[in-house]
């Protein structure tokens, strides 16, 4: 399982630059990295100078880096078609244009983004997934979604029962129960993703802000809300610090910024704080992102083996897969044996993780019955037969 690094904060504070620079630095260090964006602005493509889409796309100029811009609304009907079918009669199903994306359920788009993210996260072929999230409020709506679904389902059912008349005769208790079952299935999916996000062995969240009063206040509130859901927040990047220049306006601004930063430190003493000065030009393109990565993390050094490897900001990363001789090692934090399976087809061995299968990278064909599997300390060791 890949390590998941999330970057979030209010809009316009440099989340995309910070996350993209981190992804470039990690890929340059030799890791296989997937950079994912769910921000509706989709500025990741602009930052990299590469057009990204809904499937992983190699980033030219950075070996080991792929990019992906999610379109959650486009995937709603793919993920929960039965939800539309179940709710249609309740919400005016005689309208053929009604679909799930038109149903007002706060956090639904975010749920689709995180559910799609989980598919890549469970793929051991990736070492690290860097997630440029939408503004923090979107993430919080997702985290609160299971409870929202429960309340929403009860409200819809009550409305259905109170409407009476022909609709109640046509769509009775059976339809109400069907709708509740589909919502419950969806709620369980969201809870599973939330457990992954709250697992510190898998996930780390870095807040991004600027040294202004409103930015600091919102960052403190975001930290409080994220920690209420037990999301592991480890660091905060303070972008656009004013450089030290000999000018009264500049010095006054620097003093105000320093007071704001001290307030942030006082409110969040446990976080790794990192300040980045305002540059004299925009940060976009691979070269400037590499410079930004160096400012954030220094030289990222990745040794042999699975890791962990420290990259700064309180962040650690692992390789997803590592091979030594006839052995392949998969880093699978939080996994249990019941969620694993092993099979082979045409000489390729597949490992199943939570019912999703992935080919095991090995340089020769083998049968699953010939492979010895051992799960210990979150590491799955697969021993292939010798040549």
N, C-alpha and C positions, 0 to 999 in steps of 0.2 A: 504494500500500500504506500502511495506517495505521501510525502509530508505536505501539508496544506498551510500556506502562508497567506493570510487575508490582510488587506490594507483597506482601511475605511476612515471616513470622516465626513465633514460637511462638504458641499459642492465647492469646487474652485480652489482647494487648498493644496493641490499637487498629489492626489492619490495615484493618479495614472502615471505620473512621472516617477514617483517613488517605487511603485510596484513594478513598472516596466524596467526601470534601472536595476532593481533587485533581480529580476528574471534574467536580464542580460548578463549580469555578473555571475550568477549561478551557472548559466550555460557555458560561459567562458571558462569556468573552473573545471568543466568536464562532466557536469551532470546533465541528464536529460530532463528538460523543463518544459512545462506547459503553462503558458500565460493565458489566463481566462479573464474576460471582462463581462460583467452584466450591467454596466452603466449604460442607461439608454442613450447617452451622448456618443458612445462608441468612439472615444477619442484615442483608444489604444492604437488603432491603425494609423492615426495621424502622428502619434508619438514615435512609432517605429518607422514610419514611412513605407509601410507594407499594408496592402489591403487584406484584412482578415475577414473570415466568414463564420458560418455555424459549424464547420468541421475544422480540426486541427490543421493549421497551415504552416509549413516550414518558413522561418524568418530568414530571408536572404542576408548573408553577412554575419550570422551568429549560428555557428554549428551547435546543434543540441537544443535549439529553442524553437518551439512551435507556439502559435498564437490562435486564439479562438474567441470570437465575440458571440455571446449567447443572444438568442432571440426568444425569450421565455414565452411571450404571447403566442408565437407561432407554434409552440410545442404543446400548448394546453390541451388541444383536442387529441393529440397523439397520446398523451399520458393518461388522460382521464375521460375517454369517450363515453364511458358508461355513466359518468357523473352528469353529462349533458342529457343523456337519455333519461336518467332518473329524475332530473330536476325539471325537464321540459314541461311536463304536465302541470307541475306545481306553479311554474312562473310564466304560464302562458304558452305552453308548448304548441299551440295551434299555429304559432308564427314559425315558418320553416327557417327563418334567418336566425333564430335564437341559437346561440352556441355558448360554450363554457366561458370564452373570453369576454362575453358581455355580462356575465353574472358578477355582481359586485361582491367580491369576497376579498377583504383586505389581506394582502400577503400572498395571493395566488400566483402572481407573476414571479415573486421571489422564490416561492416553493418550486416552481418549474426550473428556475435557474439552479437552485441548490440540488435538486434531484438529478438534473443533467450533470452537474459537477461531480456528484457521487459516482456516476458511471466511470468517469476518468480517474477519480481518486482511488477506486478499487482496482485499477489496472496496474499491476506491478511493473509494467514497462516504463512508467514515469518515475523519476526520482523525486521531483518536487513540482507541486502545482502552486503557482502564484496567482491569487485571485484579486483582481481590481474590482472591489464591490461597488455597487451603487451607493449613493449617500447613506449614512448610517441608519437613518430612519427606515429604509427599505429592509435592511438586515433585521432590525428589531421587529418589524411587522412579521417577517418570516418566523422568528423565534417564538413569537406569541401566537402563531397560526393554529397549533393544535387546540388551544383553549378557545380561540375565535370560532373554529369549525364547530365545536360542541355547542356553543351558544347560538351560532347561526343556524345550525340544523334544528335545534329546538324551536327557534323563532319561526322558521319556515313551516315546520309541522303545525305549530299553533295557528299560524295564519291560514294554513290549508284547512284546518278543522273548523275555523271560525267563519270561513267564507260561505259555507253551506251551499244550498241550491244545487244546480245541475253539476257544477264542477265537483262538489263533494260526492254526488252520486256516481259520477264517471270515474273519479280517481279517489278511491277510498283508502282504508288502512294499509292495503297491500302496497300501494304506490308509496305511501309514507315510509313504510318499513324498508322498501327497496332503496329509497333515497338515503335513509339513515345508514344502511349497510355500505353503500358506495362512499359516503362521506367518511365513515369509520375506516374503511380501507385506506383512503387517502390520508387520513389523520395519522395512521400508523406509519405510512411512508415518511411523512414529515417528521414524526418523532424519531425515526431511525436516523434521518439526516441530522437532526438536532443533537442526537447522542454523539455522532461523529464529530460535529463541530465543537462540542464541549469536552472532547477527549484531548487532554494536553499532550498525550503521546503522539497525536496526529496533527493537531491544529494549533496555530498561534495567530493572534490578531494584533496588528500594529495600527495604532491610531495615527492619523496625519492631520496636522493643523497649521495655523499661522499665528504669529505672536501678537494678535489683536484681541481685545477684550471679548468680543463676541465669539471668536474662534476658540479661545481658551475656555469660556463658560460652556460652550456646546460640547467641547471635548470632555470636560469633567462630567457633564450629564450623560454623554454617550458611554463613558467608562462605567458609571454607576449602573446604567441600564444593561450593558453587556454582562457585567459581573453578576447581576441579579439572575441571569440565565446560565451562570457558570461558564461563560465563554472565556477561554484563557487569553487574556490581554497581557502582553509582555512589554510592549514598548510604545513610544510616541516620537514621531518625527516632527520637528517644528521647522517648517519651511519659511523661506523668504525673510530671514533675519537681515536687518539693515546693516551693511558693511560699516566699519569704523572709519569714517572720513572726517576731515577737519572742516566741519561746517556746522553752524549753530542749529539749523533745522534738522540735520542728520543726527546730531548729538541728542537733541530733544526727543526725537523719535526713538533712538536707541534706548534712552532712559525709560520711556514708556514701555517699550517692548521688554526690557529687562524686568520691569515690575510685573508684567503679565506672565513672563516665563517663571519668575519666582513664585507667583500664585499657583501656576500649574504644578511646579515641583512640590509645593506645600500640600496641594490637594491629592497628588498622585505620587507619593514618595517611593512606592514600590516599583514604578515603571522605569525602564531604561529610556532616558530622554536624549535625543540627538538633535542638535541644531544645525541647520543648513543655511548659509548666507544667500541672499538674493543675488542672482547673476545678472550680468549686463546684457544678456540675450536670452531668448527662449531656449528651453531644453527640449530638443526633438532631434531625431536621427540617432543612429547607432553610436557614433563617436561621442556625442554629448551625454548619451545615456550611460556609456561606459565611465565617463568622468564622474557622473552622479553616483554610480554604483561604488566607485572608489571612495567618494566622500562619505557614503552611508556605511560601507562595510569594510573599507580598506582592501587589502589583497585577500581574496577568498581562497583558502587552500584546502583542497579535498584530497585526502590520502587514499590508500587502498582500503578495501573492505566496505561494509555497510554503513559505518558511522556509529554514533552521531558526529557531526562536524559543526562547529560554532561559526556563525557568520556575522555576529554583532546584533545589536538591538534586542538582545535577549533571545535570539532565534537560533535554533539548531535544525539541521537537516540530515536526512539519511538517503542512501541510495535505496531504490525500490528493489533492485535485484543485483546480485553479485555472484560471479562464478569462480570456482577454484578447482581445476582438474575436472573430475567427474561429478562434482557437487555444485548445485545451484542453491543459493540462499535468497529467500524472499522475506523482506521486512513487513510484517503484518500486525501492527499494533492494534490491540483491542479485539482481535479475532478469536473465535472459539472453534474447536475441532468440528462441531456440528455444522459450521458454516463453510467447511472446506470439502472439496471433492477433487478427484483425479481421474482422468480418462485419457485415452489416446485415439488418434484417428490418422491413418496414412503415415504413421511414424512420428507424428507430432503429439507431444504430451500437453494436455490442457489442465490447468488448475482452475477449479471453480471457487469463487469467493462470493458468498451471498448470492448464489445462483447465477452469477455472471462468469463466463469462462474466458480464460486468457491463455494464449500459447506460451509455454515456458521456453525461453531462449536457450537452445542447446544446439551444438554444431553437428549432431548426427541423430538419426532416427532411433526411436525406442518405443517400447510398449509400456503402458502405465503399470502393468503387472510386474515389470522388471525394475521399477523405480521404488526405492525405499524412501518413505516420507516420515519426518520427525518434526514436531512442533515443540519448541522449547524457548522460553523467554522471548516470545513474540517473533521468533525467527522460524520460518519453515525451511527445513533442509531437505532437499531432494537429491538423493544419491542415485546417479544413473549407472547402468552396467558398464564396466570398462570395455575398451575396444578389444 
